[in-house]
Structures are given as C-alpha cells and as structure tokens.
Amino acid sequence: MERVSLPESVGIKGTTNFSNVVLVKADKDISVVSVSNKDVNPETTVLYPVSSLGNEHYIVTPPTESLDSYPEFSVMTYEDRNLVTVHVKGKLHYLTQDNSTGSTLTINLCAFQGIQFQGIGDLSGTRIVSEKPVVVLVGQGCFCNNTKCNHVFEQLLPVCSWGTTYIIPPLPWQKVDEIVYITASQSTTVSYQLGEQAETVTLAGGSVLQRPVKPWIPVYISANVGIQVVFYSVGAPLPNSSHAFLMNVPDVASYCRMYSINAQQGFKNFALMVANTAETGAIILDNQPVRDVVWNRVPGTEFVWSIHTLEPANRSHAVEHPLVPANRSHAVEHPSSPFALLSVGTAAMDSYGIPGSCRKNVPFKSLTETPQIQEQLEMCKDFFLKGNNSELCSFMNSTLVNLETMCAQNKTVSLQDFAHPFGSLLNGATLSAGGNDRKREVDSAVTFVLQIVELAALTAALKNGNQTVTTESMAIETLLIVPAAGPCDKVFKLRAQEQTMDIHCDTVTPGPTEDSGAVAFISYSTLDSIMNKRFLNEGDLMADEKLRNFHLNSRVVSGAVGDGRPMNLSKPVNFTLSHRQAKKENDTPLCVHWKFIAGNGTWAEDGCTVLDTNSTHTICSCDHLSSFALLMSLTGVEESYPLTIITYVGLTFSLLCLLLAILTFLLCRSICNVSTSIHLQLCLCLFLANLLFLTAVTRTSIQVVCAVIAGFLHYLFLACFTWMFLEGLHLFLTVRNLKVVNYTSASRFKKRFMYPFGYGFPALVVAISAAVNHEGYGTDEHCWLSPEKHFHWSFLGPVCAIILINLTFFLVTLWILRDKLSSLNEDVSTLKDTRLLTFKAIAQLFILGCTWSLGLFQFGSAKMVMGYLFTIVNSLQGAFIFLVHCLLNRQVREEYRRWIKSTRKPSPTTQTFSPSGSTVTTSTKMAPCITHSGMHWEGVGFDTHSVNCGEPSTSSL
C-alpha cells in the first residue's frame, strides 16, 4: 500500500465550480481510499473506478440539529464535456442562488471539472442526471449529533449499480442506534427486517426511508427493484466517544471472493463479515484460516455475520490478527464463495467505515484462473468446510498474497525474495508426510509450486532484468530479452544446478507491441525425491505399463517464457539433465513432463524425446515448455498381464503336482531311499516357496510384514536350489559308479550330511544378508529383495553358482551314460525307449534348476521372449518333478495301480508278490543293473520299461 499526500489547495470550500480534480491512473488494477486530514475526524471513502460511474444518482445527506451543520455534495466529470441536471429536493444553495424543492439546475462542465453544492437542511432525494458518467460525493460540513463537529463524506453509487438485497451487521463498539438510509428511484416495495421484526414499506421514486440499526442486531433489507442503502454512524458520546461516518452498504449480488483491507494506524481495526452459512469455514485472512470466531445468524436469510478483530482486543468472541506494520494492505479470501467485508475502526474521538476493496483483477490473475489452481481452491474449500487445517492451503494463499503485494509495489524485486518462501515447504516434511489420503492435496501443491515459481521468476526478470539465485531449495536463472532488429539466430543457454536449457531466440523474443520479454529456467533441489516417492512407486503414472518400472533419475526443472503458461514452440527446447545415479548400460532414459489432470499429478512423455545420453547426462528435446524430469528404467522385465496369468496358472498347477509328489514319496515305501529323500525335501521347499510367493509377494502395505515375507521367500528359494544342488551331486556320484566296481561314493551320501547342509546353508546366507542390509528386504511393489546396493545378488550369487555346478554335473552325467550306452550291443542301442530316455534327460534340466539361468538373459531385443520362457518353464517346475519322478517311474506306477486296485476291492487280500519286493537288489544301494537286455536308472530318473534284471515278474533296478 502506498500513501499519497495531497496539498491543501485541492480542498474545496463552500459552493463553487472547481478544477482541482485529482486523477489516479495505474497500469494494473488498484484500489483507492480517500482519507480526510481534517483535525480529529479522519473520514474515509472508497473511490470507485471510472468504469463504475453512471449517469443517474440520488443524494442522501444525514440530518442534524446543529446550526453549524450543513449538507453538501459535489459532482465531477471525466474526460469530456458534460451536461448535468440537478432536480432539487430540499433547499439547495448554489453560488449566490437558493433553490427549493422542485427546482431544476442545468450546468455545463468541462473535462476534469466539478461543482460543489451546499444545502440548508436535508437534501436527501435530490436527483442528479448527466449526459455522461459523473462522480458524486455527498457529506456533511459539520455533523455534531453525539460528538463535536465531524466532517463526513462518501462517494455514491449510480442507480445502475444498485441492488435488491442488503445485509447490515452492527458495529462492534455500537452503544446507540445508528441509521440506515434506503433510497428508491421508482415505486418500490421494500422489506426491512431488524432481527426478528420485519416490516414492508412502499416507496415512491425519489423518496428516502430512514430506519434504525440497533446494537448487536443485524438488518436485512430486500426490494423488488434496485435501491440504494447508505449506513450512517451517528457517533457516540463520552466516555467511549466515536465520530460519525457515512458508508455505502454493498448489495449481496456484488459480494466478492477476494478483498483488500487497510488497517488504519492508531485505531482498533475490525472486519465485519457476512457470508453464506455453509461457507464460513473456508474464509482466509492473509495466510491463515479464520477460526475460533462466533458467527451470528441473520434472521430471514441463509447468511451469518461476524466481527473479526484485526488487532488485539478484549472481546472474547473475536479472533486476533495483529497487523505489523500498520497501514498495510491485507487480503481476505474465500476459494469459491462470495462474501461481504466491511472495514471499520475506532479510536479516541475517531472512527471510520468503508467497504472492503474487491480484488477482481490481481497481478497473478492469470495463474489463479488456471484449472490446476481452481482445483486447488476447491480442495482447500473442502478442507476448511470440514473443519480441517491445511498447511499447504495456508502456504498457497499466503504466497499469492505476498507475491501480489511485492509486484504491486513500484520497486525492484529480487529473485531471492521470491525464492525464499518456498524453502520451508520444499525442504520440510509437509509434502513428504502422509499417505494416499493426502495425495490429491500434494498433487495440487506440487503443481502450484511449479507454476507460481515460474510466474514469479518471469515477473522478477521483467522488473529487474537478468538475475541468478541459488537457495537451498532451488536455483533460478532469468534473462530479460529486448527486441532486436532483423532475424535472430542466437540460442540462449541458461544454467541452474548443473542442468542447462538451450532455447532459440525466436521463442523468447517479445512481440512488436511489447517492450521486452523474459525467459526463466528453474532447477529444484529436492522436488524429485518428493515426486519420485509419490508418483512413481505408487503407480500413479500414465496408463502405459512400460512407465511403471521407471524411477526419477534427475532434478525436476522448469522452463518458462511469456506469462508462464505451458506453450507449444516453433523450435524445440533442449534440456541437459544430470543423472542422480550413473546410467547403467542396459538402462533406458525417458524424458517426461509434468501434467495435472482431474486432480491428479502425472508424468507424460508426449512432445519430448531423448537426443543423446551417456552415463552422467541425458539431453531431452521438447516442443513445449513445462516442468521436466528424466525417468530411468530399472533393468528387468516390464509388468505384463499375460505373464502374470501364466505365473498364477503355472504355480497353481505346480502346487497340485508337488502335493501329489510329496504324498507319493511319503507313502510309497518301496521307493524309500536317499534319492527319494532328496526329492521329498526339494518338493517340500518348492511347495512352500511357491505357495508363499503366490499368496503374499504383493502384500506391501505393511513394511515390516513385507520384509518378513521377503526373508522367508529368500530362505525357501535358496533352500530349493540347495536341494537341487544335492540332487545334481547325487546324480553325478551315482552315475560315476558305472565306471568303478564299488559304489562307496554313492552309499556314503548320508542323510546326516544332507539335512544340515540342505537347510543350514540357505539359513546362513539369509542371516548374513539380513545382518549386512536388513532394509534390503521388501520393495514398494513386491515383497522380495531390493535391487538397491545390489542386495539382490545375495540370492542371485548362490543361485548362479548352483546352476553352473548342476549344469556341469548334468553334462558329465550325459557323457558317462553316452559311453555306456554305446558300449552295449546293437539291440540296446536301438531300444524303442530311446526317445523316452532322451526326454527324461532333458526334463532333468528343469528339475536341477538349470532353466533359472534364463532369467539372466532378459535384456535387449530378446528380453520379452526370455521373460515368457523363464516364466513358463520355472512356474511348471513342480509339474516336471511329478512327471519324471512319479508318473514316468515304473515302480511308482505299479504302486499307483496297486493302490487303485485295493480301493476297488471290498476287502484287502494277501499280497505275495510286490513289484518292489526283496529281489530289488539295487533299490537301497542305487547300483546300476546291466544285463543282456539293457540298463535302467530309476533312482536318478533314467529307466526303460522293457528291460529286466532277474526274473520277468520282478521289478529290479
């Protein structure tokens, strides 16, 4: 707010023509309040803009019993000559003539000329008509009803601006009845309600109705056509003396959502507010919601009124908002609902009252009209109406007020002043705290910060030229561009926090009607961590599935020209973004910009492409300006719905097969041996691992529970691979016995060594991993090992080693079997079951876990193919185990037949022969049986049905 003192020579005394008209102009919307400097009576009035002037006015002057008091009014015209006609009501003194009721005065006024009239008695009802709009001021030269001589005045509104509905709240210091004047321009029916008492009056055109306004009782006035309502405070005698003043009462239809008020120095300042009953909770004074106040009902309406103390007061129902320094402009706002604001104050022997100045056009209007900010205002309204306190809403409101105040002042504005208020928000926990219930609020807050900083930086550049500033929360560089003659081929480079923006001069050069233009480049220090957590890990990106495995790997930057709005460019802008983490060889960068759609923030890649990238930097080229960042892919397979279906179906089928295999190994005593024990432990571990994976791998809502699930999965899958290793080792030792006479190496494969190693080794690995980095268990998407700090290698390392060892065992086994088969006679080499033997050999690859190595090849162009192969093959591992060790095992099939036959018979019969009787000499020794008719190896998964060892009726190994 700026105070301008006028010389005494502009004052007008008596009735006369004058040219001492003061004209106030501004390049932006302003409010002007006139304050009288007469001794002991600083009367005030709002001066309305030229656009609000009219051609018809009705005079209202307060009556007085003092002989020294006289009513007066002034008429002033604007730029052109004007013809003014005065229809007198009462006794009017003009120059040297006295005019009575019914007289008509016609006066020609030149541009910026005025005339002042004085009355002898009340002039209320006098009509003023002009060819062109005029200003009309009314007042009282010396009003002394309850106090000493006061000078009161007010600018009247023209008839075209009158309304039909008015509410008048009582003054906070009121002790006696005040007065309200109701003026009609035509035959009008007026309803006047004082508290619960209502009356209806019919007024003729030009008549003025006077009614009381009692202490602490609101007044509600309505009419069938427009009326003028002027409030008149008559003042109060000692000891609580207050002076008289006039004040226009705004009609309900003219209520605004944003006001500016000025607290006068040396006064107890109050804000009288009238609002809709349902909207009171969302009203904001400067940077805080107005709370803990008493709202009083206005009878006959849906409105309530309240008194808000702007400086410390003793009234228990008032909320205190100290204003330091005095005479400062303050903003009172509601996000969506209009309300009334009257600024009043009292001091020793003084008082004033004016309507709040409606802020219909502010320096940041273009920002507040954007859909993003409108949604934010609606969100804040919801918060306040629910009785909640929103730190973000308070911050946004105070930021807009502060920036508007700074821009309204005609002085140099520094970027440091603009950037400083954002530090507490960006570096604090406000944006990071909370869950999904606050996500919409944070979305809007982030969008607000991005837009307001851009606009603030451009405004500072236009006011103060090129600037560079670095704070804890951001770095900004601005350029002021002056139009140059001829074409421009220059490329401007702006730098902030090791990020750069290259923009062609054609993009930022102002138009021919503009004096200069500005470009701003902003880099945020911490915003990427806030947005990365809330808008990536929670899966709130665009619908494109490929974006869900990306993370932010750069600072968030913004580029802006003109008025700060996102705009398409004739030539693309290049951004060089520094990587937060070094780019890996297989990582894929993606340039994205920030969008705010339907209350949700999201990243989108449309309009941006990657020009070049290396391990430390990526160059993005975009055809529009907005806020940008770099997404970097996590090495791995993208989420795929078909893969998910295959996983769930395959694992479910494997669980059924594993359960059948477990029951078979437990109940089929004829095949009970070391090999079967290894099969059983592998099936048990794989069954538990698959079951836990299927039911709990996505339960990430509770971090501790998710970490425990990840730990169990780590242990169970390592146990599976450990038993796969034992399976391969046992296979190798057994087959190697084909070359030797004794079989001690296989027979020494004792259970007392198997179980400690099979379950102890994975427990040791998990214990060491948890001790080194317990935070590595659980991610935001799955309950598994985190890739951060390469923690997932605590699983991949042992697995890769076991796969490599088992693959070696398998190849050596095949080589030994090949030699033995080739050494047999020609009949054996042409066995009809050679294909079955080959199939079972290949199936042994799946059982030994060698196919898990497919997961290591999921990169490049073959990534998707390898992903499907890996998922299909390994989700069916349990099915392969059941197929090879149960369904293709002749002994197990014989047991199945025996069980089926026994269930069909009414009573059990004595069995004298068993397919797995005592004649099976190698069922416990796991020794091969090589005869004239062939070789088989059921214990390790290789057998032929048609060859026998011993009698044809005896099953042998």
KAHUHU-V787736 format. One record per backbone hydrogen bond with DSSP energy under -0.5 kcal/mol. CO is the residue of the C=O (numbers start at 1). NH is the residue of the N-H. If there is no record, write none. Layout:
co=CO nh=NH
co=CO nh=NH
This chain:
co=7 nh=10
co=8 nh=11
co=14 nh=16
co=16 nh=116
co=18 nh=114
co=19 nh=21
co=21 nh=23
co=23 nh=25
co=32 nh=47
co=34 nh=45
co=38 nh=41
co=41 nh=43
co=43 nh=36
co=45 nh=34
co=46 nh=48
co=47 nh=32
co=49 nh=52
co=50 nh=53
co=54 nh=134
co=55 nh=130
co=56 nh=159
co=57 nh=128
co=59 nh=125
co=66 nh=69
co=70 nh=141
co=71 nh=119
co=72 nh=139
co=73 nh=117
co=74 nh=137
co=75 nh=115
co=76 nh=135
co=78 nh=112
co=82 nh=84
co=82 nh=109
co=83 nh=131
co=84 nh=107
co=85 nh=87
co=85 nh=129
co=86 nh=88
co=86 nh=105
co=87 nh=127
co=88 nh=102
co=90 nh=92
co=91 nh=120
co=92 nh=94
co=92 nh=99
co=93 nh=118
co=94 nh=97
co=97 nh=94
co=99 nh=92
co=100 nh=103
co=103 nh=88
co=105 nh=86
co=107 nh=84
co=107 nh=109
co=109 nh=82
co=110 nh=113
co=113 nh=77
co=114 nh=18
co=115 nh=75
co=116 nh=16
co=117 nh=73
co=118 nh=93
co=119 nh=121
co=123 nh=126
co=126 nh=59
co=127 nh=87
co=128 nh=57
co=129 nh=85
co=133 nh=78
co=134 nh=54
co=135 nh=76
co=136 nh=156
co=137 nh=74
co=138 nh=154
co=139 nh=72
co=140 nh=152
co=142 nh=144
co=143 nh=150
co=150 nh=143
co=150 nh=152
co=152 nh=140
co=154 nh=138
co=154 nh=156
co=158 nh=161
co=159 nh=162
co=163 nh=227
co=164 nh=223
co=165 nh=252
co=166 nh=221
co=167 nh=169
co=168 nh=219
co=171 nh=174
co=178 nh=213
co=179 nh=232
co=180 nh=211
co=181 nh=183
co=181 nh=230
co=182 nh=209
co=183 nh=228
co=184 nh=206
co=188 nh=190
co=188 nh=203
co=189 nh=224
co=190 nh=192
co=190 nh=201
co=191 nh=193
co=191 nh=222
co=192 nh=194
co=192 nh=199
co=193 nh=195
co=193 nh=220
co=194 nh=197
co=196 nh=198
co=197 nh=194
co=199 nh=192
co=201 nh=190
co=201 nh=203
co=203 nh=188
co=204 nh=207
co=207 nh=184
co=209 nh=182
co=211 nh=180
co=213 nh=178
co=214 nh=217
co=218 nh=195
co=219 nh=168
co=220 nh=193
co=221 nh=166
co=222 nh=191
co=226 nh=185
co=227 nh=163
co=228 nh=183
co=229 nh=249
co=230 nh=181
co=231 nh=247
co=232 nh=179
co=232 nh=234
co=233 nh=245
co=234 nh=146
co=236 nh=242
co=239 nh=241
co=241 nh=349
co=242 nh=236
co=245 nh=233
co=247 nh=231
co=248 nh=250
co=250 nh=167
co=251 nh=254
co=252 nh=255
co=256 nh=339
co=257 nh=334
co=258 nh=359
co=259 nh=332
co=260 nh=357
co=261 nh=263
co=261 nh=330
co=262 nh=264
co=263 nh=327
co=264 nh=267
co=267 nh=269
co=268 nh=346
co=269 nh=310
co=269 nh=311
co=270 nh=272
co=270 nh=344
co=271 nh=273
co=271 nh=308
co=272 nh=342
co=273 nh=306
co=274 nh=340
co=275 nh=304
co=276 nh=279
co=277 nh=280
co=279 nh=282
co=280 nh=283
co=282 nh=335
co=283 nh=290
co=284 nh=286
co=284 nh=333
co=285 nh=288
co=288 nh=285
co=289 nh=291
co=293 nh=295
co=294 nh=296
co=296 nh=305
co=297 nh=299
co=298 nh=301
co=302 nh=277
co=303 nh=298
co=304 nh=275
co=305 nh=296
co=306 nh=273
co=307 nh=309
co=308 nh=271
co=309 nh=321
co=315 nh=318
co=317 nh=294
co=319 nh=321
co=322 nh=324
co=325 nh=328
co=328 nh=263
co=330 nh=261
co=331 nh=286
co=332 nh=259
co=333 nh=284
co=339 nh=256
co=340 nh=274
co=341 nh=356
co=342 nh=272
co=342 nh=344
co=343 nh=354
co=344 nh=270
co=345 nh=352
co=346 nh=268
co=347 nh=350
co=350 nh=347
co=352 nh=345
co=354 nh=343
co=356 nh=358
co=357 nh=260
co=358 nh=360
co=362 nh=365
co=364 nh=367
co=364 nh=368
co=365 nh=369
co=367 nh=370
co=370 nh=374
co=371 nh=375
co=372 nh=376
co=373 nh=377
co=374 nh=378
co=375 nh=379
co=376 nh=380
co=377 nh=381
co=378 nh=382
co=379 nh=383
co=380 nh=384
co=381 nh=385
co=382 nh=386
co=383 nh=388
co=384 nh=387
co=388 nh=390
co=389 nh=391
co=390 nh=394
co=391 nh=395
co=392 nh=396
co=393 nh=397
co=394 nh=398
co=395 nh=399
co=396 nh=400
co=397 nh=401
co=398 nh=402
co=399 nh=403
co=400 nh=404
co=401 nh=405
co=402 nh=406
co=403 nh=407
co=404 nh=408
co=405 nh=409
co=409 nh=411
co=414 nh=418
co=415 nh=419
co=416 nh=420
co=417 nh=421
co=419 nh=422
co=420 nh=423
co=422 nh=426
co=423 nh=427
co=424 nh=428
co=425 nh=431
co=429 nh=433
co=435 nh=438
co=436 nh=439
co=438 nh=442
co=439 nh=443
co=440 nh=444
co=441 nh=445
co=442 nh=446
co=443 nh=447
co=444 nh=448
co=445 nh=449
co=446 nh=450
co=447 nh=451
co=448 nh=452
co=449 nh=453
co=450 nh=454
co=451 nh=455
co=452 nh=456
co=453 nh=457
co=454 nh=458
co=455 nh=459
co=456 nh=460
co=457 nh=461
co=458 nh=462
co=459 nh=463
co=460 nh=464
co=461 nh=465
co=467 nh=478
co=469 nh=476
co=473 nh=525
co=473 nh=526
co=474 nh=471
co=475 nh=523
co=476 nh=469
co=477 nh=521
co=478 nh=467
co=479 nh=481
co=479 nh=519
co=480 nh=482
co=481 nh=517
co=490 nh=492
co=490 nh=505
co=492 nh=494
co=492 nh=503
co=494 nh=501
co=496 nh=499
co=499 nh=496
co=500 nh=576
co=501 nh=494
co=501 nh=503
co=502 nh=574
co=503 nh=492
co=504 nh=507
co=504 nh=508
co=505 nh=509
co=511 nh=514
co=515 nh=483
co=517 nh=481
co=518 nh=562
co=519 nh=479
co=520 nh=560
co=521 nh=477
co=522 nh=558
co=523 nh=475
co=526 nh=529
co=526 nh=530
co=527 nh=531
co=528 nh=532
co=529 nh=533
co=530 nh=534
co=531 nh=535
co=532 nh=536
co=532 nh=537
co=536 nh=539
co=544 nh=547
co=545 nh=548
co=546 nh=549
co=547 nh=550
co=549 nh=634
co=551 nh=632
co=553 nh=580
co=556 nh=524
co=557 nh=628
co=558 nh=522
co=560 nh=520
co=561 nh=564
co=567 nh=625
co=573 nh=622
co=574 nh=502
co=575 nh=577
co=575 nh=620
co=576 nh=500
co=577 nh=618
co=584 nh=587
co=587 nh=589
co=588 nh=633
co=590 nh=631
co=592 nh=629
co=593 nh=604
co=595 nh=597
co=595 nh=602
co=597 nh=600
co=600 nh=597
co=602 nh=595
co=603 nh=542
co=604 nh=593
co=605 nh=608
co=607 nh=623
co=609 nh=611
co=609 nh=621
co=612 nh=619
co=615 nh=583
co=616 nh=579
co=617 nh=614
co=618 nh=577
co=618 nh=620
co=619 nh=611
co=619 nh=612
co=620 nh=575
co=621 nh=609
co=622 nh=573
co=623 nh=569
co=625 nh=567
co=626 nh=559
co=627 nh=594
co=628 nh=557
co=629 nh=592
co=629 nh=631
co=630 nh=553
co=631 nh=590
co=632 nh=551
co=640 nh=644
co=641 nh=645
co=642 nh=646
co=643 nh=647
co=644 nh=648
co=645 nh=649
co=646 nh=650
co=647 nh=651
co=648 nh=652
co=649 nh=653
co=650 nh=654
co=651 nh=655
co=652 nh=656
co=653 nh=657
co=654 nh=658
co=655 nh=659
co=656 nh=660
co=657 nh=661
co=658 nh=662
co=659 nh=663
co=660 nh=664
co=661 nh=665
co=662 nh=666
co=663 nh=667
co=664 nh=668
co=667 nh=669
co=668 nh=671
co=669 nh=672
co=671 nh=673
co=673 nh=677
co=674 nh=678
co=675 nh=679
co=676 nh=680
co=677 nh=681
co=678 nh=682
co=679 nh=683
co=680 nh=684
co=681 nh=685
co=682 nh=686
co=683 nh=687
co=684 nh=688
co=685 nh=689
co=686 nh=690
co=687 nh=691
co=688 nh=692
co=689 nh=693
co=690 nh=694
co=691 nh=695
co=692 nh=696
co=693 nh=697
co=696 nh=699
co=697 nh=783
co=698 nh=700
co=701 nh=703
co=702 nh=706
co=703 nh=707
co=704 nh=708
co=705 nh=709
co=706 nh=710
co=707 nh=711
co=708 nh=712
co=709 nh=713
co=710 nh=714
co=711 nh=715
co=712 nh=716
co=713 nh=717
co=714 nh=718
co=715 nh=719
co=716 nh=720
co=717 nh=721
co=718 nh=722
co=719 nh=723
co=720 nh=724
co=721 nh=725
co=722 nh=726
co=723 nh=727
co=724 nh=728
co=725 nh=729
co=726 nh=730
co=727 nh=731
co=728 nh=732
co=729 nh=733
co=730 nh=734
co=731 nh=735
co=732 nh=736
co=733 nh=737
co=734 nh=737
co=735 nh=738
co=736 nh=739
co=737 nh=740
co=743 nh=747
co=744 nh=748
co=746 nh=749
co=748 nh=750
co=750 nh=753
co=750 nh=754
co=751 nh=755
co=753 nh=757
co=754 nh=758
co=755 nh=759
co=756 nh=760
co=757 nh=761
co=759 nh=763
co=760 nh=764
co=761 nh=765
co=762 nh=766
co=763 nh=767
co=764 nh=768
co=765 nh=769
co=766 nh=770
co=767 nh=771
co=768 nh=772
co=769 nh=773
co=773 nh=776
co=774 nh=777
co=776 nh=778
co=776 nh=786
co=782 nh=779
co=782 nh=784
co=784 nh=778
co=786 nh=792
co=787 nh=790
co=788 nh=791
co=790 nh=793
co=791 nh=794
co=792 nh=795
co=792 nh=796
co=793 nh=797
co=795 nh=799
co=796 nh=800
co=797 nh=801
co=798 nh=802
co=799 nh=803
co=800 nh=804
co=801 nh=805
co=802 nh=806
co=803 nh=807
co=804 nh=808
co=805 nh=809
co=806 nh=810
co=807 nh=811
co=808 nh=812
co=809 nh=813
co=810 nh=814
co=811 nh=815
co=812 nh=816
co=813 nh=817
co=814 nh=818
co=815 nh=819
co=816 nh=820
co=817 nh=821
co=818 nh=822
co=819 nh=823
co=820 nh=824
co=821 nh=824
co=825 nh=829
co=826 nh=830
co=827 nh=830
co=828 nh=831
co=831 nh=834
co=833 nh=837
co=834 nh=838
co=835 nh=839
co=836 nh=840
co=837 nh=841
co=838 nh=842
co=839 nh=843
co=840 nh=844
co=841 nh=845
co=842 nh=845
co=842 nh=846
co=843 nh=846
co=843 nh=847
co=844 nh=848
co=845 nh=850
co=845 nh=851
co=846 nh=849
co=849 nh=852
co=850 nh=853
co=851 nh=854
co=852 nh=855
co=853 nh=856
co=854 nh=857
co=855 nh=858
co=857 nh=859
co=859 nh=862
co=860 nh=863
co=862 nh=866
co=863 nh=867
co=864 nh=868
co=865 nh=869
co=866 nh=870
co=867 nh=871
co=868 nh=872
co=869 nh=873
co=870 nh=874
co=871 nh=875
co=872 nh=876
co=873 nh=876
co=874 nh=877
co=876 nh=880
co=877 nh=881
co=878 nh=882
co=879 nh=883
co=880 nh=884
co=881 nh=885
co=882 nh=886
co=882 nh=887
co=883 nh=888
co=886 nh=889
co=888 nh=890
co=889 nh=893
co=890 nh=894
co=891 nh=895
co=892 nh=896
co=893 nh=897
co=894 nh=898
co=895 nh=899
co=896 nh=900
co=897 nh=901
co=898 nh=902
co=899 nh=903
co=900 nh=904
co=901 nh=905
co=910 nh=912
co=914 nh=917
co=917 nh=920
co=919 nh=921
co=920 nh=923
co=922 nh=926
co=928 nh=930
co=929 nh=931
co=929 nh=936
co=931 nh=934
co=934 nh=931
co=936 nh=929
co=937 nh=940
co=937 nh=942
co=938 nh=941
co=941 nh=943
co=942 nh=937
co=944 nh=947
co=951 nh=954
co=954 nh=956
co=957 nh=929
